[in-house]
Amino acid sequence: MEIRHCSPRGATLLSQTYESLEDAVNEAANQAVRAYCQGTFSVGGVMLDKSGNVLNALHNNVVEDGMTFDPTAHGERQLIDWYYDQISSGALLPPPEEITIVTSLDPCCMCSGSILSSGFNVVSAAFDTFSGIDYTPLPISPH
């Protein structure tokens, strides 16, 4: 699968099934490119069921038209909000523990908390030691 360059905003085909994690990571990267082209933070995500079927794919929408639209509109959070909107509308979706969110960048604390407290699985394509969850062990203080 190829990384798409800046293109008009549009929906990802949700009828896709990914055979490999690499394909899902590529779609998350494509979503990140869409975010970049929109002028916001370059992070994208894909929500997959356990068979690799795409449930949804979104990107950050914090900034739109050069202005802050919604500071909480991170791609991962939007996927989770979408999921619960669908459930409340009566959609038959698998439970969170059978769903994986593939994100292009290590989720921030807000998104990590949302993912973990909801019970979703997560795969990060790239670590972010600046604003993501830092997996580096901290030294234990002797005090």
Buried (B, 14 or more C-beta within 10 A) or exposed (E): BEEBEEEEEEEBEEEBEBEEBEBBBBBBBBBBBBBBBBEBBBBBBBBBBEEBBBBBBBBBBBBBEEEEBEEEBBBBBBBBBBBEEBEEEEEEBBEBEBBBBBBBBBBBEBBBEBBEEBEBBBBBBBEBEEEBBEEEEEEEEEE
